[in-house]
Amino acid sequence: MSDYNLIDEPWISVVVDYKGTTKLVGLKEFFEHAHEYIALAGDMPTQDFAVMRFLLAILHTVFSRYDAHGEAYEMIELNDRMQQIEKVDLEDEEDYEDALMETWKDLWNAKKFPEIVVKYLDAWHDRFYLFDDKYPFYQVTEDIFKEATIYNNQKSVVEDVGKISFKTINRLISESNEKVSIFSMKNSDKNKLTTAQLTRWIIHYMGYSTTSDKYKFKAFHEITDIEKYDAPAGWLYTIGGLNYKVDNLFETLLLNFIIAHPEERYRYNIQRPSWEFTPSENTEFYLNKNGSSIDNLARLYTDYGRAIKIVNQENIYDGCLESVQLPILDKKYNLLECMTIWDKQKNAFNFSKRKTYESLWRNFGMIYCKSDDYQIPGIVDWIRKVSTLIDVDNIRLVVQVLVSDQTASNKIKSEIYDELYLNLKIIGDDVESGWIFRIKNIVDNTKNFLERYYKNFISDLMQLCNNDKLCNNDKKTRDQRDQRICQYMANIYYKIDKPFNDWIHSIKLDENKDEKEKQWLGILKSIILDEINKIYNSLGNKFYIGREIKRGKKSEYINIAIIYNNLRSNINKKL
């Protein structure tokens, strides 16, 4: 039985006008009309991110083999299913890279996708059925679970595999069968999904799977006595997500379409998406620990976080998934991944997730400035490379993250979505005297002032709150005091977030840097003064009486007037 082909059936939700009107389209219609759409419009930003990467996998596959006019590159050989047979010869690599960049440039100038994308999809039409006995999309077949030896979290071999309800993979609900989600966005029919919704949530689940399912493979075909393997949360759940957006879906895809990888070791590898393999081949690939050796973006963007299968196909409006964990990809120094923020840990680069209250601009240096401490995300290097080829002024750098509750099940606690507007010419101005390093210094100085002088003011304020018993030094009181300080700091950053984003969005390449910096410092000074005046005017007489506190080995008398004037003095000196 073959049913619901993603090429023909409508399942991708897109925005079609500035009134916010949405419609569902299939893959064929999408690639024929992507230039007419504004954005993806799925159920949540992380779902749009996962779907975008799936769409990018199609582009990487097609345009690593064909140019923008639908002609195969002369330096590669293709079979009758439009697959690349062998890697590009060493002597042809430079010409191949030039051809790839020319293809990207021609696509951008054409302002629409060519027919070759749909021709490729037609050639692989049988691999895009959501329901199929041989090649179910993003799934395994029933015989794989039957032929495999599977064990649960008690290390006991089992006949049945774990089951995940639709209401669990639907992250608007995220409800298990054991625990009711009281504040979910649906009160009834929580386990019901349309086929279009189910398709999008399966793609999302592959990237953002939690670890509540505990079933693993012990043996499969010739792969026997599989060693214990790590299978934590999905790849996208681990890395967060970083990409660029504009108000045209075709251009958004092209901006994130890294046709020539920034790392040379990945640049000339064959693009092999998961749908070009059978379910059995995909399963064996991971169980043979090949997942850690993924070397192309098409495969990475279609990574199998789990071996899954839709159950109860006759009534998918109230069904579940069978799910078994697969070995994790190698995260350490995996620079194949371009859409994440990197920081240096233990002499290697690992993925970095931001704190829930930390806005994107506060990581500006980590994103845009190369140093001994940070690796610039590949997507940023790519945008700088193509910035001279395109005519877009302002683009949005977007981060979307699902935050774990840090339990063994890694349940989703919250979602972060943030944007940073920046002129494209500014992104490319990364010389030492350019805008990028000036903005980094401004960001660092802003954070340093807040973390040193403003935070000291708040800390002293907490010391004055003796009626609230926040002046004691036992652990419980210190924790309460630190929590209050964090709340004040989160509040001042919140007050700064939008003004800073507006200021950075307004920067023009030819503006005077000193004058522009002075403008921001004036805005910052006004915000801080307004905040501390509100605090100062809200306090009672006890704060003027003051008290003696210890700073290191010395004692010092403080009251609200003293710490208020000290902060104002530092504002005038430093800002």
N, C-alpha and C positions, 0 to 999 in steps of 0.2 A: 504494500500500500504506500503510495506517494501522495502527499497532500500539503498544501500551503507552501508554495515556492516563494522564497523571499525576493526573487527577481521580479515576479509578476504581481504578487499580492501586496496590498498597501500596509506597511507597518512602521515606516520611518516618519516621525512627526516633525514637520517643518513649519516655520513661520513664513507666511507669504506676503504680509503687508505690515505697515507700521501701526495698524489698529490692533495687532496681535492675533490676527486670524491664523488658524493652523489647519493643516490638512495632512492626511496620511498618504504616503507614496511608497511604491516598491523600488527596488534597486534600479530597474530599467528607467522608470520615470524620473527617479532622483538624478541619475547621471545625465539624463537628457535635459533637465531643467534646473540643475543646481544653481546656475547663475541667476535664476529668478527668485530664489529663496533668500531670506534674511538670516535665518539661524536654525539650528536644531531646536526642537521644542518637546523633548521627552519629559518624563515624570520628575526628574531632578537633574541638577548639573552633572553629577558624577555619571549618571546614565548617558547623558549627551556626550561626555568625554569618552566613555567606553565605546559608544556607537561610532563616534568620530574616528577612533583608532581602527575600528573594523573597516570603515570606509577608506581610510588611508592605506590599509593593507591591500585593498583592491588596487589603489593607485600605484603603490610600490610594485606590485606584481606586474601590472600591465606595462607601466612606463619604464620598467627595468628591461623590457623586451622590445617595446615598440616606441617610436617617436611620436610627436604630437600630430603627425599626419597619418599615423596608422601603419607606418613602414617599419619592418624589423631592422634592428641595428645590424650592420654588416659584420660586426666582429663577434656576433653570437649565433649559435645554431639552435633552432626551435623544432619541436616535434609537431605532430598533427593536432595536439591539444594545446598548442601555443605555450608549451613549457620550455624553459631554457635547459639544455641538456648538459652543458659543461660550463665551468667558470671561464671568464674572459682570460685570454692568454696574457702573460705578463707584458709582452711588448705592445699589446693593444690597450692596456689599462688607461693610459693618458688620453688616448682618443675616445675611449668609452666614457670617461668622466666628462670630457668636453661635450660629447653627444648628449649625455644626460642633462647637463646644464642648459644646453641649447633647447632640449625638449621642454624643460621647465619654463624657460623664457618664452617659447612659442605658445605654451599652454596659457601662460599669464596674458599674453597679448591677444590670444584668441578669445578670451573672456568666456569660454565654455568648453566642456569636455568633448573630445572627438568620438566618433562612432566606435572606435576600436575598443573602448571600455565595455560597451554593451555586447560587442562581438565576443569578447573574452568571457563575459558572464554566460552568454549562450553556449559557449563551448564547454562550460562547467555547470550547466543548468541542473544536472542530476545531483549536485553536491549542495544545493541550497534549499532542499525540502526540509521543513521543520519536522514533518512526520514522514519517515521512510524506513523501510526494513533493512536497507543496505548502507545508506549514507545520511543518517539524520543530522541536520545542521547542528554543529557544536556539541554533538552527543556521541555516545557509543551505542552499539547495538545490543540487543538482549542477550545474544550468545556470549558476549565478552564477560558479563557478570557470571553467567552459568559456567563458563570454562575456567574462570579464575578461582584461585583460593583467596578468600578474603577474611580478615580478622577484625575484631572490634577493639575498643579501648581497653578491654580486659585481656587482650592478647588471645582471645578464644576464636577459633575458626567458626565462621557462621555461614549459613546458607543464604540468608537474606542480607541485603545491603541496607545502608542507612537511607532514610527518606527525609526529604526537605519539603515542607508544605509551600505552596505558592505564596501564602501570607508571610512566609519567612523571607523569601527572595524578593518580595515586594517591599522595598526599603521605605515606602511611605507608611508601612505597618510594622515590619520586622517583628512579627509575633510568632513564637514557637507554640507547639501543641501543649507544652507544660505550663506556660506562663502567659497570661492575658496582657496585651498591651492596652492599658486603660486609655491613654491619650493619643491613640492612633488616629489617622485622618479618615478612617472608615469605621463605622459602628456595626455594620452588618455586611454579610456576604464578603467577609474579609479574604476568603480563599479563592474568590472568583477573579479571573483575569480573561480579557479577550485574547485572541491569538496574537494580535499585534503587540499588546502589552507583554504577553508571555515571551515573545521573541526578544523584545528589548531588555526584559529583566534577566533572561538567560545570558545575554551578552554581558550585562552588568555583573551578574553573579560570577561569571568566569574570572572577572578582574577583581571583584570585591567580596569574594567568599570569606566568611568568618571561619572559625575552627570549631564550631559546635558539632559538626559531623566528625565522627571519630573512626570511621572505617577506612582500612588501608589494604593494599594488595600484598599477599604473601607469595603468590606464584601466578604466572600467566604463560601458557604455552611452554616454550622452551626456557623461559625465564623462571627458574625455580629457586626456592629458598631466598627470596628477596630480603636483603638486610633491612633493619629498621631505618626508616627515612623520615626526615623532617618534612612536614607538610603544613606550614602555618598559613596565615591569611593570604588572600589572592594578591597577585603582583601589584595591581593598582591600589589596593588597600594598603600595601606596604610603602609604596613610593609617593602617595599623594597624586598630584597631577598638575602640570604646568603647560599652558598652550597660549597661542595668540588668537585674537578674534577681531573681526571687523563686521560691519553690517551687510555682508554679502557672503553667502554660504560657500559659493565657489571660491572666492578669494580667501576665506578662512581655511578651507581645505588646502589650497595651494601654499599658504603661508606656513602651514604645519607639515607640508609634504617635503620631507628632507630627502630629496632624490639622490643626492650625493652626501653620504654620511661624513660628519666632521672627522671621525676617526678612520684613518687609512685602512686599518686592519679589517673594517667592516664594509668598506666602500664598494668593493667589487664582488661581494658574495652574491650567490644566486638567491633571489627572493622566493621563499617557499612558504606560502600560507598554509594553515592547517587543513583547509578544505581540499587541498591537492593530495592529501594522504587519506587512506581509509581509516575508519575508527580503530581497527586493530593496529595499524601502523602507528597511529598517534599514541595509542596506549603503550605499545612496546617502546616507542621513542622515549617516553618519560620514565618507564620502569627500568630501562637500560641506563638511566641517569644521564641521558643526552640533553635533558632540559637545561642543564647548566652550560651546555655548549651551543645554545641558540646563537646564531651569528648574523641574522638578518631581521630587519624591522617588520617585514610581512609576517614572519613567524612569531616574533615577540608580540605584535599587536593582536594576534589571534591565539595567544597562549591559553592552554587548557589548565585552568586552576583546579578543576576537578573532572573526573570521569562521571558524566551524568547521563540520565535517560528520563524522558517524560513518561510518567505512569498515568494510566487511565485516559488513554487517548480518545476514548469514546465520549468522555465528559471532561474535557480539559478546563471547563469553567469551575471545576472543583477538584483539582488534582494535586499532584506533587511530583518531585523529582527523586529518582534514586541517585545517590551520590557516594562516590568513593574518592578519598584523597589521593593526589599524585605528588611525587617529589617536587620540592620547591626549586625555582630557578636560583642560580648563583647571584646573590646580591652584591658581593664584595667586589668593588672596583669594576662593576659591569657598566662600562661607558657606552654599550650599545644603546641603552636607554637614554633618550635625549630630553624627556619631558619631566624632569625632576630637579630638585635643588640638592646639591651635594655639599657635604662638609667632611673634613678630615678627621678620622677616628682610627686610632691604633695603626697609624702609618698606612692607612688605606682610605678610600673614599666610600662612604656609605650614604644611603638615602636619608634625607633629613625631613622630618615633619615639623611643622610650625606649631607653636602653642596656640590654643584655641582663641586667645584674645589678641594675638600678634598679627597686625596688619602686614600686607605684602611689602609695603614701602620700607618697613624696618629691616627687611632682608635684601635691600637694594644692592649692597656691596657684594653679597654672596651670589647674587644673580648675574650682575653685570661686570664685575671687576675680577680679573684673574689674579690670584695670589698664591702664596705657599699654603694658605689655609683652605682655599675654596677652588672648586672646579666649576667653571662657567657651564651652565646647562647647554647641551648640544643644540637645543631649539634656539637659544640666544645667538650662538655662533652662526647658525643657519640664517637667521633673520639679518644679521650683519652682512652676510655674504650676498644676499639677494637684494639688500636695501638699495643698491644702485640700479637695479633692474626694474623697480616697480615705482608706482606713482601714488602710494598711499601715504597720507600725512600722519594721521594719528591711529594707532592700533592699541588694543587692550591686551595686556599680559594678564592671564587669568589663572588662578589657582583654585582647585577644588579638592577637598580632602574629607574623607570619612574618618572620624576619630574613634579609636577603640576604647573600650572600658578597661583594658589591660588585664582582663581575667583570662582564664584558660580557654574560654570560648571566643574571646576577642569580639564580643558583641558590639554593635555600633552604638556609640553614645551620642554623637552629634555630627553635624556636617559643617564644614567651613567653605565659604565661597567668597572670593575677594578679587578685585580687579585693580590694575595699575595702568592708567593712561600715560602714554609717552610718545612724543613726536618721533617718527621713524628716523629722521635725520639725527636726532639726539642719540638714539641707540647706537648709531654708527660712529659717533664722535667720541671714540674711546682712547684717543691719545692722552698722554699724561696731563696736558694742559686743556683737555677737552671737557665737555659737559658731564660725561659719565663720572669722572673722578671728582669733579666739583660737587656733583649731587651726592656722591658717596660721602664726601667729607661733611656736607651739610647734614645728611642723615645721621652720621656718627656723632657730630657735635650736638645735634638735637637730642639724641638718645642719651649721650653722656651728661648733658645738663639735667635732664629729667631724672636719670638714675642716680646722680650724685646730689645735686642741690635740692631739687623738688622732693626726692625721696627722703632726704635728711629732714626736710621740713615736716613731712608727714610722719616720719618716725618719731621726731620730737613731739609732735602733736599727740601721738599715741601715749607717750610718756606722761603727758599732762592729764590724761584721762584717768586720774586716780580713782574717781568715783565708779568708773567702769571696771576697776580692778585689772586694768591693762598695764599697770606699772610693776606688777610682781615679776619675778624672774623664773618661776617654775615652768616646765616644758609646756603644759597645757596653756598657760597664759601667753607664753612666747608664740605658740602656734596661733592663738586667737589674734594676737597683735600683728603677726606677720600676715595673716589672712586679711585683716583690715587694711594694712598697708597695700597689699596686692589689689584690693578693691579700689582704693584711691588711685593707684597707678594705672589700673585698667581704665578708670574713668577719664583721667587726663589724656591718655593716649586716644581714647574714643573721641574726645573733644578735638584732638589734633588731626585725626585721620582724614576727614573730608577736606578741611582746608589745605592740608599738605598735598593730597591728590589733585585738588583743583590747581594749586600752585605749580606742581610738576607738569600738569597737563598744559599749562599756559606758556611753558618755556619755548622760545624760538631760538633757532640755531645761532642767529646773528645778534642776539641780545647781549648786553653788557653783563658779564657774570657777577661782578661785584655788586652792581645795582640790584640784580635779581636776588642774590643772596641776602642783601640788606632788606629787600621786600619781605622775604620769608621770615627773617629774624624779627621784623616788626609785627608780623602776624602771630608768630609764636609768643612773643612778649605780651601781646594783648590777650591771648588766650590764657596764659598762666596767671597774669595779673587778675583777670576776671574771675578765675577759679579760686585763687587764694583770698580775694576780697569777699567772695561768697562764704568761704569757710570762716574767715575772720569775723565777719558780721553775724554769723550764726552762733557764736560761742558765748557762754555765760561768764559770770564774774570769776568763777573758780580758775579759769584759764589765765587770768591776770595775776592771781596770787602766786602761781608758779610753784616750782619745786626744784630740788637739787638732784641732778642725774650724774651718772658716771660716764665719762668718755675715756675709755682706756683706763689708765691709772689715776686720772685726774677727775675731780668733781667740778661740776659747773651748775650754776643757777640759771634756769630758763623760765620764761613765761611766754604767752602767745605774742605779746608785743615784741619781745626780743627775737623770737624765731621768725616772725613775720618780717621784721625790719632786716634781719640777716638775709632772708631770701630775696627781698626787694633789692637790697644792695648788690647781691650776686646777679640778679636779672639785669641791672643797669651796667654792671661791669662786663658780663659775659655775652649779653645779647645786644 
